[in-house]
């Protein structure tokens, strides 16, 4: 059954600093479209959680992943209340702002056509939409840390983007590009930032040609390890976004022990590094997202 988890935080002041206070108690909320649960819709269940909630909340949806799809139809070119285009950032079917959010066995889908967001994650603490979940169209990981495991993520252009620190383990990254596409656009803008995308033991499938990564930020950081690439990778494999900012001198694009018919193209530019074990190691363990402190050992 699909599950949402949420543990919220409370800030207290101690010598001028904010201190995290863990959840107090647990609450189970069931959703059943036939009226056999606490609510008939996921939105009603979410709305029932009060502001400044201190409990660990589990929303249990009584259906399988293939039959539980949360979707919305906004497009980036649609106009908002102010008359301006929404752009991708504001078109998510699901926006996650809560800390310590986790989802399992559920699909998030954007269904309006064009470029739009399926899921946007922006939280003050780590989030883990993990374990056999699906995102269709675009995944925006804007801030903080995230962990995805055994997920199916589908899209066409920059369908994973943002300046978060994210690990993707045992995921399928499926391109539906018709002319050209790209998997990831990472927005790290300073060498001091710890952000970046680490893809571990994933599979890249679908249609192309596509870039595996683009340097959205001046110090963009993307690493693929033990990943299979189908024969859909564009010549060169990577893109420096604007071709004028010399990002090829500052971005960190790495590959470690990848295979498949498209793997050679991933090594197609001189500034995409073929890593050795020592340089790849920081991107192979959950410590990349400080996961020891918040990822359940069964999900690591």
N, C-alpha and C positions, 0 to 999 in steps of 0.2 A: 504494500500500500504506500502511496506517496506520503511523505512526512515533511513538515516544516518544523525546524527547531529555532528557538530564539531565547537567548539569555541576555537580558539588558543590563545596563550598568547604572550605577549611581555615583555621582562625584561628591566627595566630601573634602573639605579643606583641612590640610595638615601642614603647618608651617609654610603656607602660601602655595602648596602644591596640590594637585588633584590626585586622589587616591581611588583606585578601582575597588568597588565593593561587589562581591559575587552575588549570584542569585540566591534568593531565600524561598525555598519551597518549589513545588512543581505543579503545573496545571495541564491537563489533557483536554483538548477540544476536538470533537469529531465533526466531520463534514460529510453529509450524505444527501445527494440530490433528491432522494426519495423521502426525505424527512425523518430518517431513522437515526439521525445524529443530533448534535447540538445546533447545527446550522445547515442550511441548504447550499450556501455558497462560501467559497474561500474568502472572498472579500468581507463578508459579514463576520467570519471567524476572526480575521485580522483586526477588523474594527472593534471587536469586543475586548481586545487587549488594551488596558488603560495606558495613558501617558505615564511616564516614569515607572513603568512596570519593573518590579524586582524579582519576579518569579521566572523560573525556567518553563517556557511554554512549548508544548508539542501540539501541532495541528495535524491531525490524522485524517486523511481523505480516503474514504472507503471506495476506492477504485484502483485500477492498475495504471502503470505509467502510460501505456498505449491508449488508454481511454480518458486519462486526465491530462488535458492540455490547457494551459493558461495562455490566452492569446489576445492581441489587440491589433487595431488596424491603422493607427496613425503612421503617416509617412513624413520623411524629413522635409519634403517640399510643402506640406500642409501648413496653413496659417494658424497661429495661436491667437488668443484673445487680444493681443496687442497688434495684430495684423502682420507680424513678422513670421518668417518661416521657422518651424519648430526645430529643424536640424536634427541630426541623429540622436544627440544627447537627450532630447526631450520626447522621444517617441517610444520609449521602452514599454513593453507589455507588462513587465514587472520591474519595479525599482526597489532595491533593498537598501535601506538607510539604517537599519538596526544593527547593533554590534552582535557578534557571535551568532550570525544567522547560518543555518544549515538546511539543505533540502536534499531529499532522496527520492528516487523513483518517480519522477515527474517530468513533464515537458513544458518548456516555455517557448512560445512561438509568436513571431510578428507576421501578420497575414495581409498587410495592406499593399504589398508590392513596393518596388523601389528600395532605396536605402533607408533602413529603420532599425531601431534597437529591439532585440528580444528581451534582454536582461541588462539592467544597469545596476552596478554594485558600488556604493559609495558610503562607507561606514567609518566610524571612529575606532572600531576594533576589527579583528580578523573576521572573515566570513568563509564558509565552506559549503558552496552548493555542490555537494559531492555524492558519489556513489550512484551510478546508473541513472543519470538524468540527461535530458536533452535540451539543447538551446538551438533554435532555428532562427537565422537571419544575422543578428549581431550581438556580441557580448561586450559590454562596456565595463571595464574594471578600472575605475578612475582613481581610487585611492586605497591605501592600506594593503592588507595581505589577504590572499585568497588561495584556496586549495580545491582543485577539481580532480576527481578520480572516477575513471570508467564512465566518462560523459561522452555524449555525441554532440558535437558543436558544428553547425552548418551555416554557411553564408557564402558571400562572393568577394566583396572588397573590404579589406581591413575588418574582418568579422570578429576579431578579438582586438580590442584597442583600449588605450588609456595609459595612465602612469601609475598603476598599481604594482605590487610585488606579488606575482602569481605563479603557482606551480600547477602543471597539467600532467597528470600521471595516468597512463593506460587509457588515453582518450582517443577517439576518432575525430579528426579534423577534416570535414567533408566540404569540398568546394563545389558550388553550383555556378561558377563563373561561366559566362557565355562568350565573352571576348577576351578579357584578361581579369585576373583577380589577385588577391593577396590575403594571406592568413592573418598576420599579426602586424599591428602598428603600435610601437611602444614609445611612450612620451617622456622618458627620462631626460631632464634638462641640465643636470649638473653631475659632475663626477662624484660629488659627495652624497647623492641620493642612492638609497639602497634598492630602488625599484628595478623591475625587470621581469621578463617572462621566461620561465624554465619549462620546457616540454620534455617529458621523460617517458620513453617506451610508448610513444603514440603512433598513430597511423594517419598518413595524409592521403586522402582519396578524393575521387570525384572528377571534375572537369577543369580544364585549364586553357591556356597556360596561366600560371600564377606565380607571384613572388611568395616566398615563405615568410619574409619579414620586411618591414619598411621602417625607416628611421624617422618617426614622427617627432622625436625630441633630438636635440643636439647630441646627447650622450645615450641614445637609445641602446637598450641591452636585451638581446634575445638569444637563447641557447637551445638547440635541439640535441638531445642525447638518446641513443638507442631507438631512433625513430625510423619508421619505414615510410619512404616516399614513393608514391606511384609515379608513373611516367607523365606527369602534368606540370612539372616545375619549369618555369620560364628560364631561358638562357641567362645565366648570371645569378639567378636564385634570389637575390636581394635587391632592394631599391633604397636610395638615399633620400627619397621624398621630393626634394626640390632641385637637386643638382647644382645648387649655388652656395650652399652653406658649408661645404667641405666636411659633411658629416661622415664621409668615408674615413676621415682621420680621427674621429672622436667616438663613433658608435662602436659597440661591442657586439658583434655577431659571431656566434660560435657553433660548431658542429662537433659531436663526439660519437663515434662508432654508429653512424647511421647507415642504413642500407636501402635497397629497393632500386628500381630502374631510374628513379628521379634523383637519387642521392648524389650522383656526380655533379648535377647542375647546382645543387646547394653549395657546393664548394667552388662555384664558378667565378667568384670575384676575389681579388687578392686580399681584400679587407674582411672577408669572412674567414674566421680562423678555424683551422683544424686543431682542436684542443687535445692536449695530452691529459692523463688522468688527474694530475695535480691541479691543472687549471680548470678542468671540468667538474671536479669534486664538489665545489660549493653549490653547483646547480643540480646535483644528483640526490641530495638528501632533503628531508623536510625542514632542516635547519635553515634552508634558503628563505623560508617564510616564518622562521622561528616556531615551527610547528610543534616542537616538543611541549610547548606551553599551552596549546589549544586544540591540536588535532588528536582525535581519539586514536589510540594505538591500533585498533582494528582497521582504521582507514589509512594508515600510513603505508 
